[in-house]
Amino acid sequence: MSEQRDERILFLPGEIGERALRARLVAGDEAAYRDCYEQYAPKLLRLLTGILRNKARAEEVLQETFIAAFRSIARFRGEVGIATWLARIATNRAYNAIRDEARLKRTAPPPEAHALARFEPHLEGRDLVRKVLLVLDQMDPTKKLALLLQAEGYTVTEIAEITDEPRGTILARLSRSRAELSLRMVEAGLRAEDLPSSMEDRS
């Protein structure tokens, strides 16, 4: 009975399950590495693909994220949730990759819109999502990131922890970003009410 109870605890949602998973990771439990990856990788890959707009590059950064996370797991004290901690590592690495690529391609012509054909989001309404992402690309990167994180289900508090900014700043940024996105969608010939529900105000 005790073994069955312990096994259930390892996969409980919330703080108890996270503490169990973190303890297994710190102990070097190889199964814990697999469990962590399987639980958090799909959501992170969607986020990274939205930021980088290149699935192959997003997969590379995803692997780098987990390698970095597992190497530094002993220093992770659980001040934030595992999902938030991983998202912080992933977004930092994604924007570092963007900056590195920008330095290499400073003299190259801007990418053409048809490059989006390589991007295949794992979401419903792919055509609408593609158009919304095109609009998002025209926005300030901090606004785009806040909206992408919210679209992936992160709370305002988690977004603040991921970006290391005050919660009030994120609340204001999300409000302004949604308003700007709606306006840009209208200007692009899209209906503002077609904005994905995951980006609606849930503050």
Disulfide bonds with the S-S distance in Angstrom:
none
